[in-house]
Amino acid sequence: MIDVIIAGGGPTGMMLAGELRLHGVSVLVLERDPEPTKVVRALGLHARSIEILDQRGIADRFLTAGTTHPLTGFFAGIDKPAPERLNTKYPVVLGLPQPDIERLLAEHAVETGAEVRRGSTVTAFAQDDEGVTVELADGTSLRTRYLVGCDGGRSTVRKLAGIDFPGEPSRLETLLGEMEIGIPWEEAMPLMLEVRKTQKRFGVGPIGGTATYRVVVPAEGVNEDRAVMPTLDDFKEQLVKVAGTDFGVHSPRWLSRFGDATRQAERYRSGRVFLAGDAAHIHPPTGGQGLNLGVQDAFNLGWKLAAAVHGRASDGLLDTYEAERHPVAEEVLNNTRAQIELMKVEPGPQAVRRLFTELVAFEEVNRHLIEKIIAVSVRYDLGSENDLVGRRIGDLSLKRGGLYDQLHAGRGILLDQAGTLSVGGWADRVDHVVDVSEDLDVPAVLVRPDGHVAWAGEDQTALEGELARWFGTAG
């Protein structure tokens, strides 16, 4: 009996595997592809994702491998400087291609003890009161307590679970690839910049000082067969239509296409089966939110699923995953669709874009949109009138260092500034940290393993109620 089987070894699946292993849960990741993908569908990490990695002590690996960029132009490509004093220690975008993000998360998952099997495809499953029987394409049958589908927008797990995936089909399509160009960059760049003044779905740019360029160009229409990849001739034809030249593109490394469909699973759970990442939601890539959204799904689900495996989950804990993450994804679908509208070249959308550009000049509007995209403004509705409760906590400065250093083990934290409270019978799951911070204006906070505040105050009885709610019965 495996505790958790994860279908899909992308960033979401690997993040979830690492989270589960922190709590001693046995994990098997089943990835269909025999080799890691070279296709770069995402370009980096936003602030909240970097915070998550910092809370587990592995952010430096990613920061060292990537390049930090200022937070400008991330809402529909409207180029405005980032507002000052953003509520995060990472007010940047970390440029790091998806294959590198996936590799680093996979290394972390394996280091913590997760098993990864490539070339393994889930074809069927059946669940009962004790667990899930998973059938693979090679005829293998596996038994697990829980199954999590992190297997992408065309998720097999979601389909087998009978979970509907309502939404809108693609109306626009974009070609994406990496290739070489036949003219000097000094000539190509002015052409690219001129086109981008009006066509925000177009771009040509060098990759890391190599001879390879990333090319993005609107497609002629929408290809209904998602398995059909574009050809180099398709790129040349569309480049000429959009930019007046094909830039002499040649020697492609890989070619792909993506649409602007927006869909969301009607539910994230069916008994012992869960969905996370693109299996639960797909949306246009505007703002670079997709990979980040999936990683944050995994961060929310991991500790809750581990509690259930160990028999410590309170009634309803697993249901809070959908209750908390479904509205977050719904909001991302909403803002990405709005961005797509603002990026269209027709007169109506362009008029709205000009007006919107005026509004973004107001710092509070700019701040609101940036914090929405980098996910630092997310607040889960935990039923409290205290605005701090439900929000993710920053890396508070303590006498003993930063608060995030206390979260590396994935345990809960009671940060008690007066030292008058106790975690009592929850000491095996929650650390009692008696310390003070000038950044915290309440006597104490209970912080969940995912860095969100579960309670704030100074009443021991109220604290114990929240400890039981989030961490189960006292030992």
N, C-alpha and C positions, 0 to 999 in steps of 0.2 A: 504494500500500500504506500504510494507516494503521497505526500501531503498535498502538494499543489503541482499540477501540470499547466504550463503556460504554452499556448499555441501561438507561435510567432516570436522570432528572435530579433525584432527591431529594437529601437530605443525604448519603447514602452515596455516590452517584454523583459528586456535586460534590466531596466530600472526596477521593475517589480521583483524580478528574481533576486537582485541584491538586497532589496528591502526585506523580503521574506527570510532570507538566509541570516540577516542580522538577529532574527528571533529564533534561530535554530530550526526553522521549518525546512523539510526536505523538498527540493524543487527540481523539476525536470523541464527544460525548455526545448520544445520541438519546433524546429525551423525547417520549412519546406525547401528553401534554396540550399544547394550543397555548398555554396561559397558566399561570403559576404558580398553584398551588392556594391558596385562602383558608381551607381547612379546617384547623383547629388540632387535630391528633391528638397532638402532643407539646408540652409546656409549658416545656421548658428543658434545660439541660445540667448534668451532674454533674462532679465534680472531675476525673476522669481525662480527660474530653473537653476541659475548659478547659485542662488541662496540655498536651494535644496541640496545641491552638491556640497556646498560649504557646511551645511548641517550634518552631513555624513563624513566630512573630513577629506573629500576627494576633489574639491573645486580646483585646487592648484594644478592637477593633472590636465584639466581642460583649459585653464587660463594659459598654461605654458604652451599647449599645443595650438592655441588659436590666436587671434588678433582682435583686440578691443577697438570698437568704433563708436563714435558719438551717436546719441539717440536723435537723429534728425531724419525727417522725411519718412517716418514709419507709418503714417496714416495716409493711405492712398497716394503715397509719393509726394505729399505736400511738404516742401522743404522749409521747415522752420527749426530754429535752434531748440534744443531740449530745454525745458524750464529748469531753473536752478533749484537746488535742494530737493531733488526727488527723494521719496521715502524709501531709499534702499542704499546699501553700501556698494551696490554694483550698478551705477547709473550709466550703463553702456550696453552695447550689443556685442556679444562675443562671436566673432566670425570664425566658424569651424564647420567644415562640410559634414553632412550627415554620416557618411561612412566612418569618419574619424570619431564622431560622437558615439556611434553605435559600437565601434571597436573599444573605446575606453570604458563604456558601460558594460560591455561583455567581459572585459578583463576584470573589472570590479566584481561582477557577478560570479565569475569563476574563482576569483581569489577568496570570496566568502564561502565557496563550497557548492555553488549551483552546478548542475550537470546540463550540458548543452548538446543536443543531437541534431546535426544538420542532415538534410535530405530526408526528413521525416514529415509526412503529411497526414494530418487528421482527416479521416473519411467518415467517421460515424462515432456516436457516443450514446450511452444510455445511463440514466442516473436513477438512484434509489435513495432510501433513507440514510444509507451509510456512506455512499460515495458515488463516483462516476466511472464507468467502464469506457475506455477510449480505444477505438479501433484505428489502426494506421494502414496506409496504403500497402505496406509490405506484409500485411496479414497479422502483424503483432497486435496483441491486446494488452492494455495497461490499466491498472486500477489506481484511482486517486481520490482523495477526499474532496478536492475542488478542482475545477477546470476554469481557466481564464483565457478568453479569446483576445489576443493582441495581434490578430492576423490580418489587419488592414481593412480597407474600405469594402472589399469584396469578401469579407470574413465568412469562412466556412462554418466556424463555431456559431456565429450569429444566425446563419441560415438554418443549421441543424437544430438550433434551440427554438426555432419558430418565432424569432423576435422580428417584428416589422421594422423597416428602415425608411420611414416616410420623409419626404422633402421634395426638393426641386432637382430635375436633371440638369446637366450642363447645357448652357446656352452659348457659352464662349469656350474656345479651346486655344491653348497656347503650346507652341513647340519649344522644347528645351533640350539642349545638348552641349557637349564639349567637343571642340574641334579647333583646328588651326585656321588662320586667315591668311590671305594672299597679298595683303597690303600692309605697309608699316602702321603700327599703332598710332603714330603721330598723325597719319592721314585718316585713320578709321575713327579716332575719338571725336573730332569735331562733327563728323557725319552722325555719329551715334547721339551726341548731345543735342544736335539740332532736331532729330526725330523725336527724342524723348521730351521735348518741350510740350508736345501734344499727345504722343503715344506712350503712355506709362507702362504698357505691357511689352515694351521692346527694350532690349539691352544687349550690348556686346562689351565684354570686359576681360582683361587678362586674368589668369589664375596663378597667383603666387610666383610671379617671375618666370614662369615656364612659357613654352611656345604655344600652349593651349589656351583657348578662350571659351568663356561661357557665353552661349548665344540663346537669347529668349526672343521669340517673335510670334505675333498672333497667327493662328492657323486660318486656313480658308473657311473651314466650317467645323462641325463637330462630328468626329468619327464615332459611330455607335459601337463599333467593335473595339473595346479598350485594349485588346491583345495585339492589335495592329500598330506596330511602331512606325514612325515617320522615316522617310529616306532623306539622304543628303540633298537630293533634288527637290524634295518638299521644302527644305530649309532655304535653298537657293531661290526658289520661286517666290516664297513669301518675303524674303529679305528684299528682293527687287521691288515687289509691290509696295512694301512699307517704307523702305529706305532709298530706293532707286538704284541699289547696288547689292550684289550678293557678298561683298567684302572678300571675294575669292576664297570662300570657305572650302576646306578640304580636310582629309585625314581625321574623321570623327572618332572620338574615343567611345562615346555612347550617345544615343539619340532617344528622346522620349517625348511624351505629350501629357498635358494635364488639363482638366476642365475646371469649371466653376460650380459644380454641383454642390448643393447644401442638403445634407441628410443627417438625421439623428435617430438613433435607436429609441424606440418607444419606451424601452426599459433596459436597464443595465444588468439585470439579474434575472435568471430563471432557475430557481432552486439553488443548486450547488455550482451553477455555471454563471460566470461574470464576463462582461465585456469592458475593454479599456482601449484608449487610443482611437485610431481610425476605425476600428471595428465598431465603435460606439458613435462616431461622428466624423463626417467629412465636410469640408468647406473650402472655399477658394484660399490660395496660399498667401493672400495679401496680408502684409504685416508680419509674416514669418511666425505664425502662432501654432501651427499644427503639431509639429514635433514637441514643442514645449507643453502644449495642452495634454498630450499623451503621457509625457513624463510626469506631469503633475497629477494626472489620474492615478498612475501607479503609486505615487508617493502617498496619496490619500488611502488607497485600497490596501497597501501592503501590511501595515500594522494591524488593521482591523481583521484581515484574513488570518494573520498569524495568531491573533487572540482567539479566533474561532477554532483554529487547529488545536490550540492548547487547552480548549474548553474554558476559556476565561472571558469570552465575549458576552457582554450583557445582552439582554433581549433587545433586538432592533439595531444593534451596532452595525451589522453588515448592511442593513437597509439605509444607513446614513451615507453610504458611498454614493448611491444613486441620488439621494436627496440633496447632497452637497455638490456633486460634480455635474449632474444634468443641467442645472441652471447656468453653471459657468460655461459649459459648451454651447448652450443655447445662445448665450450672449456673444460668444465668439462667432457663431454662425451669423448672427445679426450684424456684427460690425464688419465682418469680411464681405458680406453681400453689399453693405453700404459702400465700402471702399471700391468694390468692383463698379458700382454705378458711377462713382465719382471719377473713375479712370476711363470711362467711355469717351469717344471722340465726337459724338454727335453734339449739336448745338445746345440741346437741353441739359444734358449732364455737364457739359463744359461751363454753362452758366451757373449751375449749382456749385460746381467746383470753385469758380471764382469767388462766389459768395462765401463758401466754406473756408477758403483761404484767408479771407478777411477775418472770419471768426477765430481761426486758429492763431491769429496774431495776438489775441488776448491770452495772457499766460495761464489763467485758470482753465480755459478751454483746452489749451495745448497740454497742460498737466493732466487733465481728466482723460484725454484720449491716449496719451502716452502710457499712463499708469494702467489704463484698461488693457492695452496691448501687451505690456510686460508683466501683467497679472499681479501686481503688488497691491492693487486696490480690492482684490477679491475678499468678500466677507461672507462666510457661511452663516445661515440663519439658524442659530442654536437656541432660539427662544429667549434671549436675554435683551434687556433694554440698554445694557451697557455697550456702547459702540465698540469697545475694545474686544469684547467677546465675539469669537468667530473670525477675527482677522488673523493674518499671519503676523508673527512677532518679528521685529527687527533684531539684529545682532547687538543686543544691549551691552553696553560697557559695564563690566562688573569689576570688583576688586581682584578677582581671580582670573580675569581675562574676558573674552567675549562669550555671550550666551550660547552661540552656535557651537562652541567647543564642548558644551555640556550635552549636546544632542547627538554626538557621533554614534552612540550605541543604539539609537532609535527608541529610547525609553521616554516616558513622560517626565516632565520637570515641574516641581513646585518651587517657584522662585519666591522666597519668603523674606521680605526686607526687614521685618521686625523679629523674626525668629520665634514667633509665638504659636505657629501652627504645626501640624504633624501630618504625615502621610499614613501613619498607622499601619494597618495590615496590607497596604498597597506598596510597601517598601521594596518588594521584589519586582515591581513594574514601574515605579515612579521614584525618581531621585529628589530628595529634599535639599534644595540649595538655599542656604541662608547667606544672602549677600545683598548689596544695595546697588542701585543704578540711578543716576541723575536723569536718565531717560524714561523712568517709569514713575507715574504719578498715582499709583494705587499701592496698597500695602503688600499685596501678593497676587500672583497669577499662576494658574495651572495651565501648563503648555502641553499639548498633545505631542505624540511622536512626529507628527507632520508639521510641527511648528506653528499650529494655530492655537489661539487662546481659547481654552474651554471654560474658564471661570476667572473672575477677578473679585477681590474683596478681602475680608479679614475674619469672616465667621466660620468656625471650624465645622459646624453642623452642615452648613451650605456646601462647604468644600467636600465633605465626605459624600454628600449626595452626588456631586459631579464626578468624584473619583469612582464611585460605583457605576455611574452612567457610562463612563468612557473606558474604565479599566476592569470592570467586572466585580465580582464578590471579593471582599477582603480576605487575604490569606490568614 
